[in-house]
Amino acid sequence: MKWSRFPFCCFVFFLLIFSSGMPLLAQNRQSKNPLTSEFKSELIPIIERPLTPLEQRRIRERIELLEKQAEEALMAGNDDLAFSLWYEAINLSGYLGVESELKLIARVGERAWAKNRIQDVKFITERLTIIERNNDIDNLDFLNLLKNAYVSIHDLDKLVELNLKTLDMARSKNDSSLEKLSLENLGELYLAKFDYYRAEPIYERLLQIARQEGDYLQEGIYLRKLAEISQALVNPENSVLYKEELFKKAIENPSFSKNISYLPMLKISLGDDYKQLNQPQLAGESYQEAFKMAWEKQLYSIAADALRKLGQLYHQYQRPDVALEIYQELVKVEQLSYNLYGLMNAYDYIATIYLQKQQVNRAREYWQKALEVARNLRYQEEYFLEKINSLKSK
């Protein structure tokens, strides 16, 4: 066959095959895990035997040099070179023992995660799986090293598994300190995974331990966690129980929270829960207490928030006259704190209630005030103009 007569389409076909195949081959080469592949080094004896002190020293020196070079490569923006150097260091560290290797993997894992190098995280995970399989998982020191390595690559599922293992070990040995630490780790992991159903019994147990130990500070921390979990699970009944207990503890122990805004904000949160439970009386009392505490401490933004929620509560339960009085107080608080946005909204609330009471002139008056503030803010001017214009037909 003469080349001049060789069909062009066949040429294109072969070109596509070879050109598309090369990246695939390159990709396959890149996907080969350097931490699980055969490793050779002039520092490693050909015959398998214990290393001499001199050989160990030379390996340590080589690892230090590789780590330094990797850091320099990373600083220079050559990430691929940096990780290839780190992989050589990790492979060498395995000859110094599992502790040395896991500590180095943890350091490199942090870099891989920070750089969002998904393939490298996968390489490290595969190596950790092999290390776990070849070592005694019931050894607590090894287990802690392994957990630290998994922390570096943020493998939450594996960390849950390992901390459950640690918890079982702690309970079998009646080690209360280790049990508490394992529970705290599990609690944080479940919260990080938004697994509130599993987090709840963990913090209930931690709360029980804190009470047994008379540790009121930890008790407060766990109560807060449980309140947050109940809120996330839309369980206002439990949320109220935990928050009321929190409030009581905070009153009994002034050092419980150094944040002066904590108590009034807690009361507002309680009011929200009672409102959700259709208990307007208790909700109103909580908002009023929150306002009083915030006002006394000159926390005007929190005081305004409490009044706003209290006004909305009375408005919702068909008490417009009481709601108006509350919103008038809200206007004063917003003026005192120079919160123009809050002031504008307070005027809007008042105008809306006056319109519902068919007092059109008063509604117009307050929407006009809201419009003046809106013009200063250059925000929602059209909204208030429409409100005012809609009154012309009334």
VOGU-3710 file (C-alpha; in Angstrom, 3 decimals, decimal comma):
1> mkwsrfpfcc> 0,000/0,000/0,000  1,311/3,439/-0,907  1,227/6,120/1,727  -0,300/8,586/-0,726  -3,363/6,345/-0,959  -3,638/5,623/2,767  -7,082/6,901/3,802  -6,910/10,092/5,820  -9,627/8,861/8,172  -7,441/5,879/9,116
11> fvffllifss> -4,575/8,221/9,886  -6,831/10,284/12,153  -8,094/7,081/13,801  -4,560/5,921/14,670  -3,630/9,419/15,782  -6,566/9,544/18,172  -5,735/6,126/19,609  -2,102/6,930/20,316  -2,629/10,516/21,450  -5,488/9,633/23,807
21> gmpllaqnrq> -3,680/6,585/25,122  -0,574/8,452/26,256  -2,298/10,568/28,911  -4,008/7,452/30,198  -0,655/5,731/30,523  0,772/8,783/32,253  -2,200/8,883/34,571  -1,715/5,228/35,436  1,917/5,888/36,243  0,944/8,817/38,467
31> sknpltsefk> -1,726/6,811/40,249  0,810/4,186/41,378  1,086/4,569/45,124  4,725/5,285/46,095  3,941/4,282/49,684  2,797/0,773/48,805  5,106/0,066/45,857  8,496/-1,646/46,094  11,041/0,723/47,596  14,794/0,568/47,121
41> selipiierp> 17,547/2,677/48,638  21,298/2,390/48,989  20,744/2,989/52,714  18,741/-0,220/53,127  20,614/-3,556/53,389  19,986/-5,995/50,545  19,488/-8,816/53,030  16,694/-8,378/55,560  18,303/-7,972/58,982  18,254/-5,542/61,933
51> ltpleqrrir> 19,856/-2,197/61,144  23,075/-1,229/62,857  23,171/2,037/64,862  25,254/3,591/62,055  22,705/2,587/59,416  19,883/3,985/61,533  21,742/7,270/61,950  22,325/7,564/58,205  18,639/6,935/57,520  17,625/9,593/60,065
61> eriellekqa> 20,017/12,076/58,489  18,644/11,289/55,031  15,066/11,757/56,274  15,953/15,137/57,786  17,546/16,215/54,501  14,545/15,022/52,478  12,124/16,865/54,760  14,153/20,050/54,432  14,276/19,732/50,645  10,543/19,024/50,536
71> eealmagndd> 9,791/22,172/52,536  11,981/24,214/50,199  10,262/22,726/47,144  6,873/23,510/48,646  7,929/27,102/49,348  9,079/27,393/45,729  5,683/26,193/44,512  6,903/22,794/43,309  4,348/20,686/45,172  4,867/17,510/43,130
81> lafslwyeai> 8,577/17,462/43,897  7,895/18,175/47,567  5,584/15,199/47,940  7,886/12,852/46,035  10,634/13,786/48,520  8,294/13,266/51,454  7,287/9,868/50,122  10,917/8,791/50,004  11,296/10,007/53,585  8,191/8,082/54,691
91> nlsgylgves> 9,427/4,900/53,034  12,770/5,254/54,790  11,124/6,028/58,136  9,380/2,658/58,034  12,774/1,020/58,601  13,139/2,967/61,852  9,882/1,605/63,247  6,157/2,218/63,024  6,266/5,168/65,440  8,717/7,057/63,240
101> elkliarvge> 6,665/6,323/60,131  3,299/7,309/61,612  4,643/10,592/62,987  6,054/11,513/59,578  2,854/10,454/57,817  0,899/12,753/60,150  3,106/15,716/59,184  2,860/14,984/55,465  -0,859/14,270/55,739  -1,475/17,762/57,089
111> rawaknriqd> 0,262/19,233/54,039  -1,659/16,999/51,632  -4,962/18,035/53,207  -4,058/21,726/53,299  -3,063/21,601/49,622  -6,240/19,685/48,709  -4,159/16,925/47,098  -6,831/14,238/46,912  -4,582/11,627/45,296  -1,942/12,056/47,984
121> vkfiterlti> -4,552/11,704/50,722  -5,606/8,461/49,041  -1,974/7,237/48,968  -1,580/7,982/52,668  -4,881/6,275/53,518  -3,807/3,117/51,676  -0,507/3,067/53,548  -2,248/3,575/56,904  -4,555/0,649/56,151  -1,522/-1,606/55,630
131> iernndidnl> 0,182/-0,327/58,791  -2,970/-1,003/60,824  -3,259/-4,515/59,410  0,374/-5,340/60,246  0,353/-4,068/63,831  -1,384/-4,714/67,128  -4,475/-2,523/67,181  -4,950/-3,342/70,886  -1,754/-1,460/71,724  -2,876/1,934/73,020
141> dflnllknay> 0,334/3,749/72,048  0,053/2,465/68,489  -3,646/3,329/68,399  -2,960/6,925/69,440  -0,266/7,304/66,773  -2,635/5,882/64,177  -5,395/8,284/65,247  -3,051/11,260/64,931  -2,211/10,178/61,395  -5,890/9,964/60,479
151> vsihdldklv> -6,534/13,340/62,109  -4,048/14,873/59,665  -6,123/13,760/56,663  -9,483/14,455/58,343  -10,826/10,917/57,954  -13,769/11,329/60,333  -15,291/7,896/59,753  -12,025/6,120/60,533  -11,470/8,309/63,580  -14,910/7,379/64,904
161> elnlktldma> -14,022/3,699/64,464  -10,666/4,081/66,256  -12,120/6,138/69,108  -14,857/3,551/69,625  -12,048/0,986/69,875  -10,279/3,176/72,449  -13,534/3,559/74,382  -13,956/-0,224/74,555  -10,370/-0,564/75,798  -10,929/2,116/78,441
171> rskndsslek> -14,068/0,448/79,762  -12,493/-3,006/79,806  -9,617/-1,591/81,893  -11,890/0,635/84,057  -9,800/3,607/82,944  -12,138/6,549/83,636  -9,732/9,188/82,282  -9,348/7,370/78,976  -13,105/6,785/78,806  -13,781/10,491/79,245
181> lslenlgely> -11,187/11,452/76,627  -12,596/8,918/74,153  -16,136/10,175/74,726  -15,066/13,787/74,199  -13,322/12,842/70,957  -16,370/10,911/69,771  -18,685/13,776/70,660  -16,670/16,265/68,637  -16,427/13,835/65,715  -20,170/13,210/65,639
191> lakfdyyrae> -20,838/16,952/65,764  -18,363/17,487/62,926  -20,321/14,881/60,941  -23,643/16,542/61,939  -24,610/13,178/63,414  -26,607/14,656/66,287  -28,451/11,432/67,105  -25,180/9,681/67,982  -23,700/12,780/69,617  -26,568/13,151/72,094
201> piyerllqia> -25,979/9,980/74,191  -22,246/10,718/74,198  -22,748/14,125/75,818  -25,402/12,739/78,166  -22,780/10,303/79,463  -20,187/13,093/79,725  -22,687/15,206/81,666  -23,224/12,298/84,044  -19,456/11,955/84,569  -19,057/15,700/85,210
211> rqegdylqeg> -21,791/15,606/87,851  -20,226/12,585/89,532  -16,897/14,437/89,652  -18,490/17,697/90,819  -16,950/19,543/87,869  -19,467/22,356/87,349  -17,430/23,990/84,572  -17,451/20,827/82,461  -21,064/20,291/83,419  -21,877/23,663/81,898
221> iylrklaeis> -19,972/22,858/78,710  -21,844/19,579/78,238  -25,196/21,212/79,000  -24,492/23,754/76,268  -23,585/21,001/73,839  -26,776/19,111/74,665  -28,848/22,266/74,252  -27,280/22,865/70,833  -27,882/19,243/69,848  -31,528/19,414/70,962
231> qalvnpensv> -31,958/22,563/68,918  -30,406/20,898/65,873  -32,721/17,912/66,325  -35,677/20,311/66,648  -36,362/18,999/70,121  -37,382/22,127/72,063  -38,551/20,091/75,078  -35,029/18,840/75,798  -33,517/22,154/74,757  -35,593/23,951/77,406
241> lykeelfkka> -34,536/21,487/80,110  -30,840/21,919/79,364  -31,023/25,706/79,007  -33,008/26,198/82,224  -30,398/24,124/84,024  -27,646/26,131/82,358  -29,236/29,370/83,520  -29,523/28,067/87,071  -25,869/26,968/87,090  -24,731/30,318/85,725
251> ienpsfskni> -26,624/32,214/88,441  -25,210/29,962/91,171  -21,641/30,247/89,846  -20,785/33,761/88,580  -17,485/32,448/87,188  -19,443/30,020/85,005  -19,329/32,436/82,080  -17,222/35,589/81,855  -19,205/36,741/78,820  -21,699/39,319/80,139
261> sylpmlkisl> -23,987/38,757/77,163  -24,315/35,035/77,852  -27,255/35,088/80,285  -29,560/37,469/78,378  -28,849/35,638/75,129  -29,596/32,334/76,856  -32,924/33,740/78,032  -33,790/34,872/74,504  -32,995/31,383/73,258  -35,252/29,941/75,962
271> gddykqlnqp> -38,014/32,279/74,854  -37,666/30,973/71,307  -37,987/27,383/72,552  -41,063/28,147/74,655  -42,620/29,920/71,689  -41,992/26,846/69,548  -43,668/24,748/72,254  -46,739/27,028/72,103  -46,144/28,307/75,629  -46,481/32,071/75,048
281> qlagesyqea> -46,617/32,925/78,755  -43,213/31,355/79,456  -41,830/32,715/76,187  -42,897/36,240/77,132  -41,390/35,924/80,612  -38,085/34,761/79,121  -37,951/37,682/76,665  -38,780/40,151/79,451  -36,038/38,755/81,691  -33,607/38,899/78,783
291> fkmawekqly> -34,474/42,553/78,149  -34,072/43,451/81,814  -30,642/41,794/82,103  -29,399/43,267/78,833  -30,661/46,750/79,697  -28,959/46,706/83,103  -25,669/45,749/81,432  -26,160/48,335/78,659  -26,225/45,602/76,024  -28,594/47,568/73,838
301> siaadalrkl> -28,497/45,370/70,736  -29,471/42,321/72,829  -32,104/44,349/74,680  -33,559/45,394/71,320  -33,609/41,794/70,133  -35,530/40,743/73,255  -38,085/43,542/72,779  -38,488/42,741/69,095  -39,237/39,094/69,833  -41,569/40,063/72,676
311> gqlyhqyqrp> -43,484/42,436/70,391  -43,775/39,785/67,691  -45,056/37,316/70,294  -47,869/39,636/71,455  -48,701/40,535/67,873  -48,933/36,853/66,946  -51,285/36,159/69,862  -53,653/38,991/68,954  -52,487/41,521/71,539  -51,823/44,482/69,200
321> dvaleiyqel> -52,065/47,195/71,855  -49,437/45,521/74,034  -47,292/44,892/70,962  -47,501/48,619/70,095  -46,272/49,600/73,562  -43,362/47,198/73,253  -42,423/48,471/69,784  -42,505/52,053/71,077  -39,964/51,009/73,702  -37,998/49,302/70,948
331> vkveqlsynl> -37,808/52,616/69,071  -36,176/54,234/72,125  -33,633/51,429/72,462  -32,744/51,534/68,754  -32,324/55,321/68,941  -30,135/54,953/72,008  -27,880/52,456/70,251  -27,885/54,448/66,964  -29,135/51,377/65,116  -30,819/52,965/62,100
341> yglmnaydyi> -31,663/49,669/60,468  -33,375/48,446/63,649  -35,143/51,798/64,021  -36,475/51,594/60,461  -37,860/48,115/61,100  -39,432/49,189/64,406  -41,311/51,967/62,599  -42,437/49,403/60,037  -43,788/47,101/62,775  -45,725/49,967/64,354
351> atiylqkqqv> -47,178/51,137/61,040  -48,305/47,598/60,210  -50,198/47,267/63,494  -51,835/50,685/63,091  -53,019/49,686/59,636  -54,490/46,472/61,037  -56,303/48,630/63,599  -57,552/50,734/60,636  -55,749/53,831/61,904  -54,517/54,870/58,469
361> nrareywqka> -53,089/58,256/59,453  -50,958/56,742/62,207  -49,776/54,023/59,816  -48,809/56,690/57,266  -46,981/58,660/59,962  -44,762/55,732/60,926  -44,116/54,562/57,388  -43,075/58,125/56,604  -40,617/57,964/59,503  -39,370/54,623/58,221
371> levarnlryq> -38,916/56,131/54,741  -36,775/58,967/56,140  -34,479/56,447/57,817  -34,451/54,294/54,667  -33,295/57,292/52,625  -30,423/57,840/55,049  -29,501/54,189/54,698  -30,235/54,130/50,960  -32,063/50,902/51,571  -35,692/49,769/51,009
381> eeyflekins> -36,867/53,218/49,884  -39,123/51,706/47,205  -40,693/49,372/49,752  -41,797/52,209/52,040  -42,903/54,415/49,146  -45,174/51,591/48,003  -46,547/51,239/51,533  -47,316/54,964/51,744  -48,859/55,089/48,258  -51,059/52,093/49,054
391> lksk> -52,725/54,155/51,791  -54,092/56,729/49,317  -56,915/54,417/48,354  -57,930/53,856/51,973
//
